[in-house]
């Protein structure tokens, strides 16, 4: 369980940080408000990403094992 929580924490941190940056950039471009809007988007996205990653982790692992066993 400890490994699952750490993996969830790290994966959700990285993905939400990068995705919120990308989407903020697409919406605003480089502007004087970019950093603050990005941090606000990240602040809202990270908890959602952590919950989603925690609950989707086991089914994704099972699907990965299933697919990797059947692919050449």
Beta strands, then each sheet from edge to edge (+ up, - down):
end
